[in-house]
């Protein structure tokens, strides 16, 4: 059997020193011929306690002086077991510490990333607001059937996708053949898309009553980082011309812009608040609440009268020219 020495393990405790001293005395006594020793530990302590005391003191002195002495297999194994347990626990704690540090680092990185995104969004909103103010933009336009106003008052202006999911809200889709692949609320800046509105009023949906909602320009920079901006009709090239953020909004007023027919140049007679293309669109992902509606524009006195009666507290304006393509184009050039 390989001998184990005290210097091969961590220092023995007082209990272990006495245990080793007892083992030494028993071994010494057993080496003497015909010497019988009780197997009971209490008997051994009672009979040979004074010898064990002396041996314990001797082993303690050796340990203090760094002199190696043999230790029993039992003590060795117990010391090894405890050492391994401590080592394993130390490794576990170290791994836990590293994991905690890693998680804290990830947490800080995520928090910093979120703050950076928030700061970027804040700057984008400020930039969009700055463009709105510099160009004198006072409204966003959304035209709809008069029959939709009640649900808009209750639920806000919602996307077609949302309305299709809500079976309890009655609505009629204006453009079932839309090919822009973009979900959201279609609006224009400052003036309605009179070309499309005239088509729907006079031909496609001539039996319907139409109104234009003038919406506060705040919606352009509120959540401006997720709004989708198009230099021309959003359906052009299946929505692939979409841009976002302040650059996307600014692109609606570029001197050169993309249409289905290619690159076109902005009419220099246009007012600063007019988009380069009269069919430029903004698609809002987030619902537009009723309290963002500045006024409801109607084409006839009859519609104005019942709108005023049914929606008290909301400004209602009679302006048939707002629904006319020629007049809208003239107004777009007014400075």
PyMOL commands that set and color helices and strands:
alter all, ss='L'
color gray80, all
select helices_A, chain A and resi 6-8+14-31+41-65+73-135+146-155+160-165+194-204+218-221+236-239+245-251+290-292+301-310+320-323+325-333
alter helices_A, ss='H'
color red, helices_A
select strands_A, chain A and resi 4-5+70-71+140-145+185-189+210-215+228-230+243-244+256-259+262-265+281-284+293-298+315-318
alter strands_A, ss='S'
color yellow, strands_A
deselect
rebuild
show_as cartoon
